[in-house]
Amino acid sequence: MRVLMVAPGTRGDVAPMAGLGQRLQGLGYEVAIAANPAYAPLVVESGCEFRPLPGDLTELIKQPAPGAKAAPGGVLTFWRRLGEYMDNAATGTLAAAEAGTDVIMANSVAPYAYDIAEAFGIPAIGAHLQPIEPSAAYPPVLMNSARSLGALGNRIIGERAAAGPAPYDAPSARLRKQLNLRKESRAAGERRRRKARSTILHGISPAVLPRPADWHAGLVMAGYWWPPEHDGWEPSAGLVDFLADGPAPVFIGFGSSAHLDPGFILEATRRAGVRAVVQGAEGVLGDDALGVGNVPHEWLFPRMAAVVHHAGAGTAAAGFRAGVPSAGVPVYTDQPLWASRIASLGVGPQPLPYKKLTPERLGDVIAEAVRTPSYAQQAQVLAAAIGKEDGTVPVVEALRNLEK
C-alpha cells in the first residue's frame, strides 16, 4: 500500500511523521511525505520519499523577543500571509497526490487533503499531533490558552471555533471547484466526517492526555510517533566534554516558535545557578553554557537536569519520554495545553507564558524545576508508562482496515 503523509508546518510537524513513516516502511508500506523543502533531508534520511509543499512557515510564525515590537503589518498581514502559505500547501498536496498514492494521511492543518482524496476516490485518515476535536475535556487549542471553560463551555466554544473561519477555508473551496466536487465548506465537511465517525489518529500518549470520554469511536489516541532514529549520529566532542565537565545542565530551546538572545537566557540560568545547553546559538557561551544546533532530543534530554522549552507537541513529548523535569514557556496554539499538562502531571512547574517572560521569572522557573524532587520522581513514572506504548500499532490497524 502506498501512503502519502501530508505535513505542512514546521519541523515539529514533520519529524513525527518521518519517524512513523520510517517504521511503516519497515513493515512493507511505501511512504511518501509532503512537506516544506527545508525538511527534505529529514524525510529522505528517514527512508521515505519526499514530495514538496511550497513555502516556509518558520519565519512567518516566529515570535519576537519578549518586550520587542512585532513585525510591521499586524494581524491582518499575518493572516493574509498564512492564507497564502496554506493555498500553496494545498496546491502542493494536489501535486503530491497526483504522483501516486492509495491513501492520504493528513495533519490537522491540511483539511484540503480530504477534498483531494474524495476527488481521487481514495481514503483519507487524519494524523493529528494536537486534539482539535471539540470536547468537554479541554478548551480549543486555537484560543492560545489552556484555561478550562468548564465541561459545557469547553464543548460549546470548541464547536464554535471548529466552525469559524480558518486560513485553509479558501484553499479547500478552490480545490473543490477545481476538482469538480460539489460545493461544501471546510467546516461542513468536518461536520460530515464527524457524523460518519471517520478515523482520526492522534500521535499523543494517553498517559499524557487521557482519551476524552466524549470522543466518537473513530478518534484514536494512538500514542506518540517518535522522530526517525539517527543511525550513525555522534555528538560533537565539545558537547561530550561539556556534559562530562560538571553537574547535569538544563536544556533551553524554543524551536521554531521564538528566538531569544543568549544573553537573556544566560542571565536566567545564572540566576538559577545551573549550567545550560542552549539550542540555536552554537558554540561556547561561557564556562557554564554551551550552544548547540540540532541535537536529537532522545539522546540529549535524558542527560539533562531539566528541559525548558516552548511546549510544542514534539518537544514536550520528548521531555516526557526522557524522564526528567520539564518547564513550559508556551507561545501559541496548542503549546499552552502541553505546558499545562506538564504541571498537571506533576513533572514540572506551572507554565510561564512567553509574553510574560523575563530573565528573573525564567530563572525562578528553572530553579523550581531542578530543585523539586517530586518532579523528577513523577517524570520517571510517566516515562515508564510512555515506554510501554507503541504508537505505530493503531496506525497499522487503521491501514489494514482499509485493505479489507
Phi and psi in degrees as a GROMACS rama.xvg file:
@    title "Ramachandran Plot"
@    xaxis  label "Phi"
@    yaxis  label "Psi"
@TYPE xy
-92.6855  126.051  ARG-2
-116.659  128.334  VAL-3
-109.555  117.973  LEU-4
-97.7386  125.915  MET-5
-105.497  114.812  VAL-6
-134.887  66.246  ALA-7
-65.4266  152.306  PRO-8
128.263  -156.562  GLY-9
-97.5133  -175.384  THR-10
-56.6892  -36.5318  ARG-11
-63.5397  -23.5883  GLY-12
-83.2112  -29.7696  ASP-13
-89.0054  -40.8821  VAL-14
-57.7272  -43.98  ALA-15
-63.207  -35.6536  PRO-16
-70.1499  -36.3374  MET-17
-65.3136  -39.8662  ALA-18
-66.3263  -42.8653  GLY-19
-63.844  -42.9804  LEU-20
-60.8654  -39.5275  GLY-21
-60.3568  -41.9006  GLN-22
-71.7026  -37.5277  ARG-23
-66.0148  -37.9618  LEU-24
-63.6231  -34.8894  GLN-25
-65.248  -17.8707  GLY-26
-99.9372  6.80103  LEU-27
102.741  0.809437  GLY-28
-83.15  150.768  TYR-29
-99.4462  115.864  GLU-30
-115.936  128.847  VAL-31
-117.912  144.621  ALA-32
-124.442  124.422  ILE-33
-96.6061  119.949  ALA-34
-154.153  174.215  ALA-35
-66.9246  151.681  ASN-36
-56.0672  -29.4277  PRO-37
-59.9469  -21.6668  ALA-38
-105.765  12.3735  TYR-39
-57.4131  -45.9495  ALA-40
-60.1877  -39.513  PRO-41
-60.1576  -44.3749  LEU-42
-68.4067  -46.473  VAL-43
-63.5837  -41.8231  VAL-44
-64.9546  -23.1023  GLU-45
-77.8504  -11.09  SER-46
93.7553  0.942644  GLY-47
-92.1732  160.011  CYS-48
-79.3728  137.02  GLU-49
-98.127  131.936  PHE-50
-127.398  126.334  ARG-51
-79.025  140.703  PRO-52
-112.757  119.066  LEU-53
-59.9747  148.374  PRO-54
112.654  173.709  GLY-55
-149.182  107.86  ASP-56
-78.4843  -19.3547  LEU-57
-57.4379  -51.7781  THR-58
-67.7048  -28.0054  GLU-59
-69.2546  -37.5864  LEU-60
-100.496  -10.8074  ILE-61
-64.3003  133.13  LYS-62
-92.6653  149.07  GLN-63
-70.6319  168.11  PRO-64
-61.8901  151.536  ALA-65
-54.8779  130.952  PRO-66
89.2019  -15.3928  GLY-67
-82.5904  155.873  ALA-68
-73.8111  143.482  LYS-69
-70.8461  162.467  ALA-70
-60.107  147.646  ALA-71
-62.8793  150.707  PRO-72
118.562  -32.9956  GLY-73
75.6431  -165.166  GLY-74
-65.0439  -40.9905  VAL-75
-62.7573  -41.3351  LEU-76
-64.3731  -41.3296  THR-77
-60.643  -46.6743  PHE-78
-66.4033  -34.9195  TRP-79
-64.4913  -45.8265  ARG-80
-66.8327  -36.837  ARG-81
-66.5339  -38.8914  LEU-82
-62.4135  -40.042  GLY-83
-64.1183  -40.7376  GLU-84
-60.4685  -46.4009  TYR-85
-65.8978  -35.3753  MET-86
-65.6731  -41.8344  ASP-87
-65.0423  -37.8913  ASN-88
-65.3051  -38.125  ALA-89
-64.5752  -42.4599  ALA-90
-62.0187  -43.1504  THR-91
-65.51  -35.0728  GLY-92
-65.0522  -39.8796  THR-93
-61.6637  -45.3916  LEU-94
-63.3733  -38.8673  ALA-95
-64.4055  -40.1237  ALA-96
-68.8314  -37.3883  ALA-97
-63.9503  -23.4206  GLU-98
-73.7197  -9.05051  ALA-99
116.578  125.902  GLY-100
-168.259  157.199  THR-101
-104.503  -19.4851  ASP-102
-154.252  146.256  VAL-103
-111.89  131.92  ILE-104
-111.335  121.581  MET-105
-122.762  140.189  ALA-106
-78.7219  -178.435  ASN-107
-72.1292  -15.0906  SER-108
-105.988  20.3791  VAL-109
-126.31  51.7933  ALA-110
-65.0135  -20.9386  PRO-111
-64.6915  -16.8132  TYR-112
-63.076  -32.1913  ALA-113
-66.4949  -37.0081  TYR-114
-64.8213  -42.0466  ASP-115
-65.1651  -43.4514  ILE-116
-61.6984  -40.7187  ALA-117
-60.3956  -43.7285  GLU-118
-66.4842  -33.9242  ALA-119
-85.8969  -9.87005  PHE-120
71.4686  32.6719  GLY-121
-123.665  159.967  ILE-122
-77.3671  155.417  PRO-123
-129.299  140.973  ALA-124
-126.664  136.666  ILE-125
-73.2196  141.198  GLY-126
-133.841  87.5298  ALA-127
-103.905  147.322  HIS-128
-105.457  -4.482  LEU-129
-130.253  149.29  GLN-130
-87.3804  95.2345  PRO-131
-98.9077  -4.97696  ILE-132
-65.8025  130.864  GLU-133
-54.809  131.679  PRO-134
-154.537  151.509  SER-135
-71.6699  -15.5591  ALA-136
-80.3196  -18.9833  ALA-137
-156.324  152.751  TYR-138
-74.8022  157.686  PRO-139
-62.6332  136.662  PRO-140
-65.8267  -22.6696  VAL-141
-68.7565  -10.0881  LEU-142
-77.7373  -7.97732  MET-143
58.7422  30.8065  ASN-144
-151.487  147.459  SER-145
-105.033  10.9777  ALA-146
-71.9621  119.886  ARG-147
-67.5268  142.046  SER-148
-101.144  12.9949  LEU-149
86.4006  160.08  GLY-150
-55.6002  -49.1876  ALA-151
-68.4352  -43.2819  LEU-152
-62.6785  -43.0204  GLY-153
-58.3783  -44.0436  ASN-154
-66.8517  -47.8889  ARG-155
-65.9577  -48.1983  ILE-156
-66.8078  -34.3852  ILE-157
-62.9507  -41.0251  GLY-158
-66.6635  -39.6353  GLU-159
-68.5095  -38.8482  ARG-160
-63.9452  -40.638  ALA-161
-64.811  -31.1129  ALA-162
-87.9596  -9.94506  ALA-163
-77.1238  174.46  GLY-164
-65.1529  146.72  PRO-165
-143.457  156.095  ALA-166
-68.1941  -11.0548  PRO-167
-101.876  6.77967  TYR-168
-64.2073  -50.9825  ASP-169
-63.0052  -44.6651  ALA-170
-58.9528  -39.2065  PRO-171
-63.5689  -44.8829  SER-172
-63.1366  -41.1957  ALA-173
-63.21  -43.2375  ARG-174
-66.7329  -39.3534  LEU-175
-61.3106  -40.3249  ARG-176
-67.5854  -43.9042  LYS-177
-62.8754  -33.8918  GLN-178
-95.1522  9.41363  LEU-179
60.6273  38.6608  ASN-180
-95.2065  156.776  LEU-181
-63.8053  151.32  ARG-182
-66.8168  128.699  LYS-183
-159.655  130.249  GLU-184
-72.458  160.485  SER-185
-59.2403  -43.8843  ARG-186
-64.0686  -39.1396  ALA-187
-66.6514  -38.7215  ALA-188
-62.9295  -40.1226  GLY-189
-67.0549  -37.6649  GLU-190
-64.2212  -40.6392  ARG-191
-63.0528  -43.7346  ARG-192
-68.6754  -33.9171  ARG-193
-65.7358  -42.5922  ARG-194
-63.2651  -34.7413  LYS-195
-81.9727  -1.59449  ALA-196
55.9487  45.7857  ARG-197
-64.2788  150.907  SER-198
-74.1673  127.268  THR-199
-130.367  116.964  ILE-200
-89.6858  138.299  LEU-201
-117.081  121.06  HIS-202
-81.1756  62.0951  GLY-203
-134.254  138.574  ILE-204
-76.9499  129.868  SER-205
-66.8534  -15.7061  PRO-206
-72.9824  -23.5543  ALA-207
-92.7322  -45.5293  VAL-208
-131.512  99.3204  LEU-209
-56.7665  145.532  PRO-210
-62.2579  122.873  ARG-211
-61.8279  142.515  PRO-212
-67.2901  -23.5334  ALA-213
-95.151  10.1781  ASP-214
-74.739  143.328  TRP-215
-77.179  169.459  HIS-216
-63.2558  -24.1354  ALA-217
-79.168  -10.3422  GLY-218
-89.3714  116.955  LEU-219
-115.715  126.108  VAL-220
-90.1088  94.8438  MET-221
-78.2462  -29.1714  ALA-222
107.365  164.206  GLY-223
-67.0539  147.005  TYR-224
-106.639  109.463  TRP-225
-82.1916  150.154  TRP-226
-57.3403  166.088  PRO-227
-60.6782  150.216  PRO-228
-73.5884  141.261  GLU-229
-102.188  79.4265  HIS-230
-63.7702  129.186  ASP-231
85.3259  -4.25956  GLY-232
-70.1273  138.599  TRP-233
-131.81  137.397  GLU-234
-69.2286  156.276  PRO-235
-68.411  155.163  SER-236
-61.5703  -36.3565  ALA-237
-62.6864  -40.3452  GLY-238
-68.5008  -43.3534  LEU-239
-61.0282  -43.8015  VAL-240
-65.4424  -40.8133  ASP-241
-63.2665  -44.1136  PHE-242
-63.1512  -34.4502  LEU-243
-81.3176  -11.0836  ALA-244
-93.6558  13.6532  ASP-245
172.857  -171.512  GLY-246
-64.6526  160.32  PRO-247
-55.263  130.817  ALA-248
-85.0906  178.313  PRO-249
-105.333  133.567  VAL-250
-84.7802  137.132  PHE-251
-135.435  123.12  ILE-252
-162.551  147.057  GLY-253
-121.844  17.3259  PHE-254
54.2813  -136.857  GLY-255
-86.282  -2.48004  SER-256
-80.1888  -34.3322  SER-257
-160.935  163.916  ALA-258
-130.693  127.362  HIS-259
-115.434  140.851  LEU-260
-61.4192  134.899  ASP-261
-54.5575  -32.4835  PRO-262
-61.9122  -36.3351  GLY-263
-62.2057  -46.2311  PHE-264
-67.9126  -42.6674  ILE-265
-66.6189  -32.9306  LEU-266
-60.5023  -38.8388  GLU-267
-71.1557  -46.456  ALA-268
-67.5086  -34.9083  THR-269
-71.6679  -32.2885  ARG-270
-63.0664  -37.7518  ARG-271
-79.8267  -14.4034  ALA-272
74.2848  36.677  GLY-273
-125.41  157.655  VAL-274
-81.5323  159.749  ARG-275
-141.074  143.626  ALA-276
-110.538  117.442  VAL-277
-110.386  121.917  VAL-278
-84.7292  133.797  GLN-279
107.298  -8.95167  GLY-280
-133.309  82.7465  ALA-281
-69.4252  140.078  GLU-282
117.18  171.565  GLY-283
-69.1265  128.771  VAL-284
-109.853  7.62851  LEU-285
140.24  177.036  GLY-286
-64.0905  -22.1511  ASP-287
-111.22  9.24129  ASP-288
-153.208  144.482  ALA-289
-133.998  132.713  LEU-290
-91.3548  138.82  GLY-291
-131.216  160.269  VAL-292
-92.6945  -132.369  GLY-293
-86.1004  92.2808  ASN-294
-103.215  130.646  VAL-295
-54.0875  126.438  PRO-296
-62.4697  -33.043  HIS-297
-66.5549  -24.1961  GLU-298
-86.752  -43.7533  TRP-299
-78.0138  -47.0287  LEU-300
-60.486  -40.7915  PHE-301
-63.4887  -15.6214  PRO-302
-92.0068  2.77081  ARG-303
-97.2535  156.705  MET-304
-77.9614  -28.3516  ALA-305
-167.614  160.983  ALA-306
-123.825  128.988  VAL-307
-116.704  124.487  VAL-308
-156.119  178.453  HIS-309
-78.3134  -3.63338  HIS-310
66.3752  32.0836  ALA-311
-63.0275  156.414  GLY-312
-54.9999  -47.6319  ALA-313
-71.1283  -41.3364  GLY-314
-68.7927  -40.8732  THR-315
-60.4734  -43.1492  ALA-316
-61.3383  -41.7015  ALA-317
-63.5315  -37.0295  ALA-318
-65.0742  -44.0797  GLY-319
-61.018  -42.0999  PHE-320
-65.2047  -32.8561  ARG-321
-72.7015  -20.9582  ALA-322
75.6754  26.7037  GLY-323
-121.922  159.063  VAL-324
-59.6688  149.605  PRO-325
-124.039  158.616  SER-326
-139.909  126.154  ALA-327
-98.8521  134.087  GLY-328
-122.456  76.1743  VAL-329
-70.828  146.196  PRO-330
-107.73  -50.4167  VAL-331
-161.708  179.373  TYR-332
42.7227  -116.937  THR-333
-81.8648  -7.5003  ASP-334
-61.6616  -40.6019  GLN-335
-58.1847  -34.1082  PRO-336
-62.5886  -49.5444  LEU-337
-69.4583  -35.021  TRP-338
-64.155  -37.4454  ALA-339
-69.7883  -32.239  SER-340
-66.7559  -34.3872  ARG-341
-54.1296  -49.0535  ILE-342
-70.3558  -43.0893  ALA-343
-63.282  -33.2144  SER-344
-84.1169  -4.37789  LEU-345
75.2661  23.8962  GLY-346
-106.314  7.86369  VAL-347
179.915  177.082  GLY-348
-71.7646  173.198  PRO-349
-61.0382  150.377  GLN-350
-58.6415  146.817  PRO-351
-112.08  99.7564  LEU-352
-56.7365  138.71  PRO-353
-56.2326  -38.6827  TYR-354
-67.4593  -15.6931  LYS-355
-104.129  10.4344  LYS-356
-72.1704  132.413  LEU-357
-138.281  160.367  THR-358
-57.8788  -36.2719  PRO-359
-66.241  -47.9173  GLU-360
-65.9205  -40.5828  ARG-361
-63.9541  -41.829  LEU-362
-61.1702  -40.5007  GLY-363
-65.5527  -40.1414  ASP-364
-65.7313  -41.6564  VAL-365
-61.4723  -45.7896  ILE-366
-60.5782  -41.9087  ALA-367
-63.6015  -43.0709  GLU-368
-61.4116  -40.3156  ALA-369
-79.0407  -31.8727  VAL-370
-106.363  12.6518  ARG-371
-107.162  102.123  THR-372
-56.3  -34.7368  PRO-373
-63.9973  -29.9819  SER-374
-62.0834  -46.0207  TYR-375
-64.6561  -39.7784  ALA-376
-64.2205  -46.9233  GLN-377
-67.2965  -33.7837  GLN-378
-62.2447  -38.6251  ALA-379
-66.1006  -40.8  GLN-380
-62.9733  -45.2258  VAL-381
-65.0441  -42.5331  LEU-382
-60.9303  -37.6213  ALA-383
-65.0995  -39.1078  ALA-384
-66.4464  -43.6001  ALA-385
-64.1255  -36.548  ILE-386
-64.3912  -17.923  GLY-387
-85.5753  -7.9631  LYS-388
-93.0035  155.4  GLU-389
-135.653  97.8954  ASP-390
-66.4383  -12.9685  GLY-391
-74.7906  -31.6206  THR-392
-58.8156  -49.9701  VAL-393
-64.1183  -28.0818  PRO-394
-68.3247  -45.9426  VAL-395
-62.076  -40.1105  VAL-396
-61.7253  -42.6409  GLU-397
-64.7493  -40.5149  ALA-398
-68.3262  -38.9811  LEU-399
-67.1233  -32.8466  ARG-400
-63.7028  -28.9031  ASN-401
-73.253  -23.0755  LEU-402
-85.3832  -11.1948  GLU-403
